[in-house]
Amino acid sequence: MTDTKVPARVFPRAEQDAETARKGISTPQTEHPAYRLAFQDMDFLLREDLRPVRFQLELLKPQLLLDEANIASTFVFYGSARIPAPDKAEALVAAAPEGEAKRIAESLAAKSRYYEVARELARLASGFPVDEAGKRHFVVCSGGGPSIMEAANRGAADVGAETIGLNIVLPHEQAPNQYVTPRLSLQFHYFALRKMHFLLHARALAAFPGGFGTFDELFELLTLIQTGKIAPIPVLLYGREFWERVVNFPGLCEEGVISPRDLSLFTYVETAEEGWDVVRAFYRDRGGMMVP
């Protein structure tokens, strides 16, 4: 019996049955949608009843891909998709008509410096060494779009590091920026699952000036930390002047709707080096992973 080989499996793999089904005999019965294998039937998978299954798939697929890439933690970047890269700022202002449109263009162009800040911060994060188990930490993760998101992915690509893009289907046509690593370029249907994946592996987060999307993602994180649903992580708010103008955090304290200690959940920073120093100090003080 020592030379007897026991088969690893006795059932065919799903892909084998799927291929067999595609080559099946054509009859009225086999051509009817009811005969399709459930996992090959898109009409079935897209039914309202199958939403819980789609939730599970959208949660599982990115997790499996990150696990296969040995990614243990991420450095997440949030920020506006409208802030131009420095080399496009002047053209944006020049193309804007006079009046309010010109003022808005100038405001966005003034924030173009954050493109390079995000890019440099991503370079610094991407230099974190692989741990003893071969796991990677502080892998740069963005929404995969343009502007600040592109800058983050680009910074990682500058130093030859892989970088994650969590894109989402929107009514207008869009595509991931060119710096997202193709095998880590993920697309979502559900905003809720996308936001969950932003935070599942996040061990640091940088929020640059942004609009509704940035606020949505940032305030969800602050709420989770405030309520103790997740352990604190470094939260960097880039552009103190912007954040203090658009959000009156001290006013929330004065109104009694947040506590003074909640103001310690985030740190205002301006430069890439300043932000990386905050992350290093955070983990050094807590005895966590050593950040070089």
Backbone torsions as a table, in degrees:
resi	resn	phi	psi	omega
1	MET	NA	-12.5	-175.6
2	THR	-67.7	-22.3	-179.6
3	ASP	-98.3	9.4	179.2
4	THR	-81.6	128.3	180.0
5	LYS	-102.9	119.9	179.0
6	VAL	-88.0	126.8	-178.3
7	PRO	-62.8	144.9	-179.5
8	ALA	-69.6	-28.9	179.5
9	ARG	-152.7	156.0	178.3
10	VAL	-116.7	-19.7	176.0
11	PHE	-89.0	145.5	176.5
12	PRO	-67.3	153.7	176.2
13	ARG	-70.7	156.9	-178.0
14	ALA	-58.8	-39.6	-178.6
15	GLU	-66.5	-29.2	177.3
16	GLN	-68.4	-46.4	177.8
17	ASP	-65.8	-34.5	178.8
18	ALA	-63.5	-43.1	178.8
19	GLU	-66.7	-40.1	177.4
20	THR	-61.4	-41.6	-179.5
21	ALA	-64.3	-36.5	-179.9
22	ARG	-66.8	-27.3	-177.4
23	LYS	-96.9	11.6	-174.8
24	GLY	-65.0	165.9	178.2
25	ILE	-70.6	139.7	-179.0
26	SER	-89.5	117.2	174.6
27	THR	-140.3	165.7	176.7
28	PRO	-54.8	-33.2	-179.3
29	GLN	-72.5	-45.5	-176.5
30	THR	-73.7	-22.4	-179.8
31	GLU	-82.3	-14.9	-179.1
32	HIS	-74.4	141.4	-179.6
33	PRO	-54.6	-29.0	-178.9
34	ALA	-61.2	-23.7	-175.6
35	TYR	-84.3	-12.2	-177.4
36	ARG	-64.8	145.4	169.8
37	LEU	-58.9	139.1	-174.3
38	ALA	-55.5	-41.4	-176.2
39	PHE	-80.0	-3.8	173.7
40	GLN	-105.2	-1.1	-174.0
41	ASP	-98.8	96.3	-177.5
42	MET	-65.4	-37.1	177.8
43	ASP	-60.0	-37.8	178.5
44	PHE	-70.0	-45.7	-177.4
45	LEU	-65.4	-25.0	-178.0
46	LEU	-94.7	6.6	176.8
47	ARG	-66.4	152.3	177.4
48	GLU	-57.1	-37.3	-178.0
49	ASP	-61.6	-23.3	-174.2
50	LEU	-92.6	7.9	-179.7
51	ARG	-54.7	-44.0	178.6
52	PRO	-59.0	-34.7	178.6
53	VAL	-69.5	-40.6	178.7
54	ARG	-65.8	-37.0	174.3
55	PHE	-57.6	-46.8	-177.5
56	GLN	-63.6	-42.9	180.0
57	LEU	-64.0	-40.4	-178.0
58	GLU	-72.8	-23.6	173.2
59	LEU	-78.0	-39.9	-172.0
60	LEU	-78.1	-44.1	-173.6
61	LYS	-58.4	-51.9	179.1
62	PRO	-61.1	-37.5	-179.6
63	GLN	-62.3	-43.5	179.0
64	LEU	-62.7	-41.6	-178.5
65	LEU	-67.4	-38.9	177.6
66	LEU	-68.3	-39.2	177.3
67	ASP	-62.3	-43.1	-179.9
68	GLU	-65.2	-26.1	178.6
69	ALA	-89.7	6.2	179.2
70	ASN	59.3	37.1	179.2
71	ILE	-95.2	115.2	-178.1
72	ALA	-96.8	-31.5	179.9
73	SER	-150.6	162.2	-176.8
74	THR	-132.5	160.5	170.1
75	PHE	-113.8	111.8	-171.8
76	VAL	-94.0	139.2	179.1
77	PHE	-119.1	124.2	172.5
78	TYR	-113.4	152.1	176.1
79	GLY	166.0	166.7	-174.9
80	SER	-63.6	145.5	172.9
81	ALA	-87.2	1.1	-174.2
82	ARG	-104.4	-13.1	-179.8
83	ILE	-72.5	125.1	-176.6
84	PRO	-77.9	154.6	169.3
85	ALA	-66.0	152.8	-176.9
86	PRO	-53.2	-36.5	-177.9
87	ASP	-76.2	-4.3	178.6
88	LYS	-114.8	-3.8	-175.3
89	ALA	-65.0	-45.1	-177.8
90	GLU	-62.8	-41.1	179.9
91	ALA	-65.9	-35.9	178.8
92	LEU	-62.1	-43.9	179.7
93	VAL	-68.0	-42.3	-178.4
94	ALA	-63.7	-32.9	-177.2
95	ALA	-82.3	-13.0	-176.0
96	ALA	-80.5	136.5	175.4
97	PRO	-68.2	160.2	-179.2
98	GLU	-63.9	159.2	178.5
99	GLY	100.8	-146.7	-175.8
100	GLU	-62.0	-37.4	179.5
101	ALA	-62.7	-38.4	178.5
102	LYS	-66.6	-42.0	179.4
103	ARG	-61.5	-42.6	179.5
104	ILE	-64.7	-43.0	178.9
105	ALA	-60.8	-40.8	179.5
106	GLU	-67.3	-36.7	178.0
107	SER	-64.4	-43.7	178.6
108	LEU	-66.8	-41.4	-179.5
109	ALA	-62.6	-35.4	179.7
110	ALA	-65.2	-24.7	179.8
111	LYS	-88.7	0.2	-176.6
112	SER	-62.5	-20.9	178.8
113	ARG	-61.2	-25.7	-178.8
114	TYR	-70.8	-18.3	175.8
115	TYR	-60.8	-48.9	-179.2
116	GLU	-70.9	-31.6	177.1
117	VAL	-64.3	-46.6	178.8
118	ALA	-62.3	-40.1	-179.6
119	ARG	-62.8	-44.6	-179.5
120	GLU	-69.1	-38.9	177.9
121	LEU	-61.8	-39.3	178.4
122	ALA	-65.3	-35.7	176.2
123	ARG	-62.3	-44.9	-179.3
124	LEU	-63.2	-46.0	-179.5
125	ALA	-62.8	-35.7	-176.1
126	SER	-72.6	-10.7	178.1
127	GLY	-85.8	0.3	-179.2
128	PHE	-67.2	133.2	-174.1
129	PRO	-73.6	156.7	174.3
130	VAL	-69.4	142.1	-178.6
131	ASP	-81.1	-179.6	-174.8
132	GLU	-62.5	-25.7	180.0
133	ALA	-88.7	3.6	-179.4
134	GLY	81.9	12.6	-179.3
135	LYS	-87.9	146.3	-178.9
136	ARG	-102.4	142.3	-177.5
137	HIS	-124.4	156.3	179.8
138	PHE	54.5	36.1	175.0
139	VAL	-67.6	128.8	-174.8
140	VAL	-66.5	130.4	-177.7
141	CYS	-133.6	127.8	177.0
142	SER	-134.2	-179.3	176.3
143	GLY	-74.3	-2.7	174.6
144	GLY	80.9	1.7	-177.3
145	GLY	-92.1	-157.2	-178.4
146	PRO	-84.9	-173.7	171.8
147	SER	61.4	-125.3	-177.1
148	ILE	-58.4	-38.3	178.7
149	MET	-63.0	-45.9	177.6
150	GLU	-60.6	-42.0	-179.1
151	ALA	-59.4	-42.3	179.8
152	ALA	-63.5	-50.6	179.0
153	ASN	-62.0	-36.9	-179.7
154	ARG	-66.1	-40.5	179.3
155	GLY	-60.2	-41.4	177.0
156	ALA	-64.9	-43.5	180.0
157	ALA	-63.7	-31.0	178.8
158	ASP	-55.3	-35.6	-176.3
159	VAL	-105.8	19.3	174.9
160	GLY	74.3	18.7	-179.1
161	ALA	-94.6	148.7	173.8
162	GLU	-72.7	154.1	-173.4
163	THR	-147.5	142.7	-171.6
164	ILE	-100.0	141.9	172.9
165	GLY	-129.5	119.5	178.6
166	LEU	-104.2	89.6	-177.2
167	ASN	-86.9	170.2	179.7
168	ILE	-143.1	147.7	178.1
169	VAL	-71.4	125.3	177.9
170	LEU	-125.0	160.1	-178.4
171	PRO	-58.4	-33.9	178.4
172	HIS	-92.8	148.7	-176.0
173	GLU	-66.1	136.5	177.8
174	GLN	-153.2	166.8	178.3
175	ALA	-146.2	156.5	177.0
176	PRO	-62.8	151.1	176.8
177	ASN	-68.4	160.2	-170.2
178	GLN	-70.4	-9.9	-175.6
179	TYR	-95.4	-4.9	176.8
180	VAL	-72.5	133.8	176.5
181	THR	-64.0	123.8	-174.9
182	PRO	-51.9	-41.1	-177.1
183	ARG	-75.7	-7.6	177.2
184	LEU	-118.0	21.1	176.4
185	SER	-96.1	106.3	-170.6
186	LEU	-115.4	143.4	-178.7
187	GLN	-119.4	138.7	-177.2
188	PHE	-121.6	151.2	170.3
189	HIS	-97.5	-39.7	-175.3
190	TYR	-97.5	122.5	175.6
191	PHE	-57.5	-39.9	-176.4
192	ALA	-60.8	-42.3	-179.8
193	LEU	-71.4	-35.3	177.5
194	ARG	-63.6	-45.9	179.8
195	LYS	-64.2	-35.4	177.4
196	MET	-62.8	-42.5	-179.5
197	HIS	-70.2	-27.2	173.4
198	PHE	-59.0	-37.4	-169.9
199	LEU	-102.3	-17.2	-177.6
200	LEU	-56.9	-40.2	-176.7
201	HIS	-109.9	-0.8	-174.8
202	ALA	-65.5	128.4	173.8
203	ARG	-120.2	0.6	171.4
204	ALA	-164.4	150.9	-178.3
205	LEU	-145.0	135.6	176.9
206	ALA	-117.4	124.1	177.8
207	ALA	-111.6	117.6	177.8
208	PHE	-96.9	167.4	178.8
209	PRO	-50.1	135.3	-177.5
210	GLY	-163.7	-179.0	-176.5
211	GLY	-107.8	-141.1	-174.9
212	PHE	-54.6	-45.6	-177.3
213	GLY	-62.9	-45.1	179.2
214	THR	-63.1	-43.2	179.1
215	PHE	-63.3	-43.9	-179.5
216	ASP	-57.1	-49.4	-176.2
217	GLU	-70.5	-42.1	-179.0
218	LEU	-65.6	-47.1	-175.4
219	PHE	-71.9	-25.8	172.8
220	GLU	-64.6	-43.4	178.3
221	LEU	-62.3	-46.8	-179.4
222	LEU	-61.2	-37.3	178.2
223	THR	-65.4	-42.5	-179.9
224	LEU	-63.4	-40.0	178.1
225	ILE	-70.4	-45.2	-178.7
226	GLN	-57.4	-40.6	-175.9
227	THR	-88.1	-0.9	178.3
228	GLY	77.9	13.9	178.5
229	LYS	-72.9	-27.1	172.7
230	ILE	-134.5	156.9	177.1
231	ALA	-70.2	149.9	179.2
232	PRO	-59.7	146.3	170.8
233	ILE	-133.3	162.0	176.6
234	PRO	-64.9	126.6	177.3
235	VAL	-118.6	112.3	-176.3
236	LEU	-101.7	123.9	174.5
237	LEU	-104.3	110.6	-178.3
238	TYR	-87.4	124.7	179.0
239	GLY	96.0	72.2	-177.2
240	ARG	-56.1	-40.2	-179.0
241	GLU	-59.3	-42.8	178.7
242	PHE	-63.7	-52.6	-174.0
243	TRP	-64.7	-39.5	180.0
244	GLU	-70.8	-24.2	178.3
245	ARG	-78.3	-38.5	-173.1
246	VAL	-95.2	-18.0	178.0
247	VAL	-133.7	122.2	178.9
248	ASN	-93.4	80.0	-179.2
249	PHE	-61.8	-45.7	177.1
250	PRO	-60.2	-33.7	177.8
251	GLY	-63.2	-36.0	176.8
252	LEU	-63.8	-37.4	176.3
253	CYS	-65.0	-46.0	-178.8
254	GLU	-61.3	-33.7	178.3
255	GLU	-77.7	-10.5	177.9
256	GLY	83.3	8.6	-176.0
257	VAL	-90.3	-13.0	166.9
258	ILE	-134.9	165.0	-179.5
259	SER	-95.3	152.6	176.7
260	PRO	-53.8	-34.0	-179.8
261	ARG	-66.1	-21.0	179.7
262	ASP	-67.1	-20.1	178.3
263	LEU	-70.0	-12.7	178.5
264	SER	-89.0	1.2	-179.5
265	LEU	-74.0	-15.1	-178.5
266	PHE	-139.2	163.8	-179.5
267	THR	-132.4	130.4	175.0
268	TYR	-77.6	133.9	177.5
269	VAL	-142.2	166.2	-179.2
270	GLU	-127.0	-35.8	-175.0
271	THR	-111.5	162.3	178.2
272	ALA	-64.0	-44.5	-178.4
273	GLU	-63.5	-40.0	178.4
274	GLU	-62.7	-43.2	179.2
275	GLY	-64.2	-43.3	-179.8
276	TRP	-66.3	-35.5	176.3
277	ASP	-62.8	-38.0	178.2
278	VAL	-62.8	-42.6	179.3
279	VAL	-63.9	-45.5	179.4
280	ARG	-59.4	-46.1	-178.4
281	ALA	-66.0	-37.1	-179.4
282	PHE	-57.9	-48.8	-176.9
283	TYR	-79.8	-28.4	176.0
284	ARG	-66.3	-43.1	-178.1
285	ASP	-69.0	-26.5	-178.5
286	ARG	-98.5	2.6	178.2
287	GLY	67.4	26.3	179.7
288	GLY	-88.9	-146.0	-178.9
289	MET	-64.3	138.8	-178.7
290	MET	-78.3	122.2	-178.6
291	VAL	-102.6	115.5	-176.5
292	PRO	-71.8	NA	NA
